[in-house]
Amino acid sequence: MRSTAGVVSRVGLMAGLEAAHTAVDTLVGAPELTGRELTVAEHAAAVRSVERLARRVEAIRLRLVSAAARSDVAAQAGHASTGAWLASTTLTAGRDAAARVRLAEALDAGLTATGAAD
């Protein structure tokens, strides 16, 4: 992905997401998930790796939500709040979307404060 001063370009973000979808499609069809037995160590390593991947994807999602809030995407799309926009966009319950926005903004504020302390 291309970046300028730490900001990923729209083309880079979308290309990266498409590549991630392709990689997940490959994993979904992995023989290990459809019949071949793994060793205990392989199962443990795979589960840890998937957990790490899920956490990284969640971090990306929260950063995107925070960026949407900062960019006032909700108003541009005709929604009253970022939570309402997120609920509509992701077909998520309103309170769950609002909670996700609050978390994203809190993390963003914390990261900004941490960065200023350097």
Secondary structure, DSSP 4 states (H G I P E B T S, - for coil): --EETTEEPHHHHHHHHHHHHHHHHHHHT-HHHHTPPPPHHHHHHHHHHHHHHHHHHHHHHHHHHHHHHHTTHHHHTT-SSHHHHHHHHHT--HHHHHHHHHHHHHHHHHHHHHHHT-
